[in-house]
Amino acid sequence: MQKTDLRSIETDPVRCGGQAVVAGTRIRVATILVCYRQGMGVEEITQQYPSLKPADVHDALAYAYDHMAQIEADLAADDESTVQQQSEGNKSA
């Protein structure tokens, strides 16, 4: 497990495909960024994910903005995976 430059963000190749997560959770930095972009504030995000502290959300957002290319690639991969799963589901229907 690799600790990043922010105390509550880590990457682990066996957890969440190696994507950055809040330490000790499976909550991805990309997920927190999406919530924030959808207009959720820190308090709302911590209500949605009760295991998070406000500092965790701030660390995740700081990490996201410092590593935006990687986070955007993670989100794009999520979108591609979703489209592929939907396409496979339509074929079997």
N, C-alpha and C positions, 0 to 999 in steps of 0.2 A: 504494500500500500504506500502510495506516495503522498506526502503532505505537500500542499501548495504553499505559496507565500502568505496566504490568509489562514488564520488559525482554525477556522471551522469548515474549510473546504478541502476535500481530498479526492484523489482518483485511485481506483482499484480495478485492475483488469478483469476481475471476476464479479464485479458489482456494476450493474447498469451499463454493461458494455464498455467499461473503462471511462465513461463520461464523468465529469466533475459532479460531486454530490456534497451535500452538507454532511460533515463528519458524523459517523454513527447512524446514518439514515440511508434510505434509498431515494431521498428527495433530490432530484437533479437540479443543478443550477439553471439549466435551460427551462425547467418547469417554473421556477421562481421568476425568471425573466419574462416568460409569457404572461404570467399572472400580473406582473407589474405593468407590462405593455397594455394589458387589457383594462388598466385603470385601477387595479387593486393597490391599496396602500400597504405599508408594512404591517399595520395592525390587522387588516383584513387577511393578509397572507398568513399571519401567525394564527388567526382564527381558523383558517382553512386547513392548516397543517399545525396542530397543537404541539407537536414535538419540537417545533422551531421556536427560537427566541428571536426578538428583534435584531440582535447582533448577527445571528445566523443569516437573516434575510439581507442585511446590509453587506455582510461579507460576500454573499452569493451575488448580489448585484455588482459589487466592486469587481469581483472575479470575472463576471460576465463582460463587463465593459473593458476590462484589461485583456480579455481573451475572446473578443467578439467574433473573430473569424472562426474559431473552433466551435463556439456556441451556435453560431449560425449554421455551420456544417452539421452539427448534431440535430438541430431543428429541421434542416432540409432532409436529413436521413430519416427522421421521424415521419415527415410528410410523405416521402417516397415509400416508406414501409407501409403506411396507412393506405395509400393508393393501391399498392400491390396487393394487400390483403383484401381490399374491397373488390378488386378486379378478380381475384381468385374466388371470392365468395359469389360473385355474379356468374362465373362460369359453372359452378356446381348447382346453381338454382334452376 
